[in-house]
């Protein structure tokens, strides 16, 4: 939609979040695990990750682009920028992912929270590229991981930078905030818009490091 | 030998690095990861990232701990070849070659 509007993706997303109606006053939900998204908190997360990633400020080599996305997960707010390159033969390399999360304070186990976010970025990449469950005559087709591949270490990004905003909100769940920023980056790098997953259906593969 | 060292003493540099960096999540793959890393370090004491990838690409991790594994392998490699400084708790365990 941003592309159709002729706008920079991040500017478009921030605009949508600014235009969202303000939450009603005293918006402390009785149930901390269920409620509507607070657009202001999401905007702050997106703004922070965009600044940390240098969106719009860095020259990137041809075939490399940034994608951005945000996700509201278990009452936690997550925004992500992914730096992705795509070769002419549709090999995709996710070089670096920046994630900013707002799950309130205190975060009881910060190391576990960081690990969770890193892990789910990688798990999200697995699902994105080649994971789906299909049925044939009532039976699941995929019998093992060779038909449902997981990202291997040589395919994983070299860096996943996770930053939590320390906001004066009650702590919430973290969920599994793996985000689709990679598809936005692929579009920015190649002009091809992905409309269905997994990516392998459209001829994409992960690139691997040289020695593997 | 790496296996004997890790189970009996618990002070292999990889085990220390794994603890310091809080590498595992669910832990399911970690025994294999550590063994593969130990075998790598026995042959290649200071591996590069591509060398780590090549040696350990067969060890899948659903929890996505790959980044911390790589950091821990580098940390363990540095512990064993600390460029002249001695490490507390490692007295007498500096490895010249062979062994672990």
Interface residues (C-beta under 8 A of the other chain):
Chain A: X111 X112 X115 X116 X118 X119 X120 X121 X122 X123 X145 X150 X151 X152 X153 X154 X156 X157 X158 X159 X160 X208 X209 X210 X211 X212
Chain B: X22 X25 X49 X50 X51 X52 X53 X54 X56 X57 X59 X60 X61 X62 X63 X64 X65 X66 X67 X68 X69 X70
